[in-house]
Amino acid sequence: MSDIYKSYSAHLQEVYQGRVYRVGVDGLFSCPNRNSDGSGGCAFCDGTGTIAAYQNPQDRLVEISHVTIEERISQIKMQIERGKHFLKRRYRAEQFSLYFQAYTNTYDTLEHLKMLYDHALEEGPFVELIISTRPDCITDEIITLLKSYQDKVHQVWVELGLQSGSDETLTLIGRNHDVSSYINAANSLHLSGIGVCTHVILGLPGEDRRDIAHTAAIVNGVESEAVKIHNLHICHGTRLQDWYEMGEVSTASLRRHVEQSIWFLRHLNPSIVIERMVCETPEYRLVAPRAFPDKHQFLLQLRSTMEERGWVQGDLV
């Protein structure tokens, strides 16, 4: 554990005695919050689904409704091979997690989910299975399916997009689920021994320090094992872009995101692993912020600020 906050790298080292790299795959899922023509969705979503850069997201098939399950399986296997090759060459990776990353990775029939997960895990070994999804796309049947993989990997994780602990904010940004949906999903996953990583966005329209502390309290309340923190990014073709161009939304400077992140961390249980603290949206998708430093500069400033002031994760819990 870091003496300032519980870093992801330290957690992986502690559990696996070495570094573990995620192989991010796109299973050609969609999202229940978007319309069939690709419109709609959350105010911050540009419809790209957060696909790993080494998987060539620009090549994603737009009309996925006509892709067969066999073609999806073939695509996943190819992506895993490409991802492993990249991670071995770039980082000399030896241990891997399988990460269903793009879009809503439980939004399909149970039969299709089982086929996709089964065939992907055959390309292992993997130490973890990580499924990214929405709180309203978790059912008892899906939890039972995910639980069945616990004998194939060391840990099964679900990444849940909460974004904010405020129902008012969730309505504003068009999430189409509420905080109670997140709480119910997280609690149900935990009953089956499945780990939860919660996504939150700092700097959402209308939110202040009280909202940030409240979001941390919600995450603490469900005993989420990990979090991913995102600074607000504005992408092309989103409702946020419209609000930004009307002057109604701003994005955080380095200093503001450092201060907001520290405030969140100080209200967060010290046992919670911090998997991410800044977005890394590709420049071609990004409207703002355009001049935000890289994550290494951000982490250096956050750490030095907390050290100078004698603050640590959880000291305000």
N, C-alpha and C positions, 0 to 999 in steps of 0.2 A: 504493500500500500504506500502511496505517496504520503508524505507528512502533511501535505496541503489538501489534497483530494485523492479519492480512490481511482487511480487511472486504469484504463482498460488494459494497457500493456502489462502493468504490474499484476493485475488480476489473472491474465492469461499465463504469465510466468509462474505465478503461485499455483495455479491449478494444473498446468500441463508441463511445467518445467521447461518451457521454451515458448517461442513465438508461434502463434497460430494465425493463419491468413484465411480470410473469407473468399470463397469463390462465389461471386455474385452472378446469379443467372436470371434471365427473363423467361418466365414460363408462358409468355403470351396470354397473360391474364388481362382482364379489363377492370373496371371499377363501378360499383353500384351507384356512385355519386356522379357519374358522367352519363350523358345521353348516348344513344347508339351512333349518332353522327360525330361523336367526339366532343360535343359542346357540353356546357355545364361544369360541374365539378366544384371543388373548393376555390375560393377567391385567389389563392396563391398558386393554383395548379395550372401548368401550361400543357398538360396532357402527355408529357414525356415519360413519366413514371419512374424516374430516378434509376436509370440503368447504368451499370458500371461502364466506365469509359472504354475499357479494353474489350467490351462486348459490342463496340460499334453501334451505339444507340440510334444513330442517324439512319441505320439500315433496317430498323424495326418495321415489320409488316404493319401497315396502318389498318387494313381490313382483316382483322384477326378472326372474324366470325366464320370465315370460310376455311380456316386452317384446321386440318384434322388432328385428332389427338396423337396419331402416329407421327405426324409432322412436328408437333410440339415436342414430343419426346426426343425425336432426332435432333431438333434445335438445341434442346437442353444438354444433351450429351456432347454435342459439338462445342457448346459454350463452356462446359466444364473442362473439356480437354484444352481449349484455348486459354481459359482462365488459369488453370494449373501451370501450363507452359509459361505464361507471362509471369506469374508469381514466383516460379522457380528461377526463371532467368533474372528477374529484376531484384528479388529479395532472398534468393536461395531458400525458399520456403520448403519445409518438410512436413508440417502438419496443416490440415485444412478443415474449415467448416463449410458446410453447404448452405448458401444463403439465397433463398427465394426472395429477391429484392424488389423487382419492378411491379408496380401497381398493387392490386389487392389479391394476395396469394392464397386466400381461402375462398375466393368468389368463383365457385364452379360447383359442379355436381360432386358428390362424395366419391363416385366411381372414378371420375377424371382426376380428382386430387390424389387418390391412392395410386393411380397409375403413374402420375407425374412424379410424386415423391419416391415411389418404389424404384422406378427406373433411374432416377437421379442418384439415389443412394447407392445403387449398384456400381456407380463410377467412383466409389470411395477407395480407401477408407476415409471417413470424416469423423472428427471428434465431436462436432456439434451439427445439429439441424436447426436452422433459423428461418422462421417464416414471418414475413412482414405483411401486416393486414390492418383492417379497421376494427374497432370494437364491436360494431354492429354486424360483423361477418364472422363471428365466433358462435358456434352452436355446440350442443352436447355431443352430437355425432362427430363433428370436426375435432373436438377435444379428445374423444375416444380414439380417433384415427391417429392424431399426433402422439398420444400416449403410447400407442403400439410401437413407436419407433425408439422408445427409451432403451430397448435392449440392443439397438444397432449403433447408437452413438452415446457419448458420455453425457450429453445434455441436450434436451430439446428446448428451444426458445421460441417465443412469439414476440414480435415487435408490434406494439400497439400505438397507433397515432392518436394521442390525446390532443396535443397542441396547446390547449389552455384548460385550466380548471374552472373557467367561467362559462356558463351556459349562454350568457349574453354574447360573449365573444364568438363562441362556436356558431351561434345563429348568424352573426354578422358575416363571418367568413364562409358560411355555407357548408359547414361540415355535415349537416343532416344526421348527427347523432348528438346525444347529450353526455354530460359527465357521468351520470348514473350508468349509462351503457358501458363506458370504460371501466367503471368500478366493478360491475357485474362480470364483465369478461375477464378482468384480471383475477378476481376472486375465484372464478370457475377454473381458470387455467391452473392456479396455484393448488387447488384441491386435487389435481391430477399430477402434481409435481413438475409442472411445466414452468420454466422461467419466463419472466416478463421484462422486456425492455420498453420503456415508454419514450415516445417522441414528444418533445415540447418545442414551441417556437417562442422566442423572446422578442419583444418589440412589436407585437401585434397591435393593430389600431385601437386606440382608446385605453390600452392597458398601462398600469403604473406599477410601482413597487409592491403595493398591496395585492394586486392580481398575481404578480410573480410569486410572492410568498404563499398565496393561496394555492397556486398550481403545485408548488413544492409540497404543500401539506396534503393535497390529494394523492400525489405520487407516494409520499410516505405512508399514507393511510392504507393503501393496498399492498404495501411492502414490495413494491416493484424492485427487482434486483438490480436493474440498470436503467440508465437514461441516455438519450441522445438529445443534445441541445442544438437548436438551429437558430442562427440569427436571421431575422426577416430578410428574405430575398424577393425581389420583384422581377418576374420573368415576362418576356414578351407574350402578348396575347391573353393576358389574365385580367380579371376584374381589378386586381391590385394595381396593375399598370394604369388603368383608367383613374383610380383614386389618387395614385401618385402624380399623374400629370395634371390633376385638378388641384394639387397641393394639399390634399387631405391626409396623405400618408407620407411618412419619412422613414428612411432606413438608418440604422445605427452607425455612428462612427466607431472607430476602434475603441476609443475611450468609453463610449456609452455601452457598447456590448460587453466590454470588460466589467464595467460596474454592474450591469444587469446580471451577468453570469455569476459574478461573485455573490450578489444578493441571493440569487437562486441557490447556489451551492451552500451558502451559510444556513439556509433553511431546509436543506436536504439531509436526510439521514446519512451519517458518515459511512454506513455499510454499503450504500448504493454505488455501483460501478458507473463511472462517467465514460461512456463509449465515444462521445463526440461533443465538441463544443462550438464548432463553426461549420457553416455550409461551404461546400466547394462546387457551386453551380458553374458549369462551363460558361465561358465568357459569351459565346454566341447566343446563349439563351437569356442573358442577364441584362436587365435595364438598370437596376441599382441594387446594392452599392457598386460603383465601378472602381473605386480606389481603395477598397478594403485590403489590408495587408494579408499575407499568407498565414496559415494556421500556426506556424512556428513562431512568428512574431507575436501573434495574439496570445499564445500560451505562455511565452516568455513574459509578456507584460502582465498577464493575469497572475502568474505565479509570483513575480516580483512584488506586485501590489499587495497580495495576500501575505507574503512573508514580511514586508515592511510594516504592515498594520497588525500582524499577529493573529490573522484570521485563518480558520480552517473549515473544511466542509462540515456542516452540522453544528457549528458553534452557536447558532441561534435557534436550533430545534427545541 
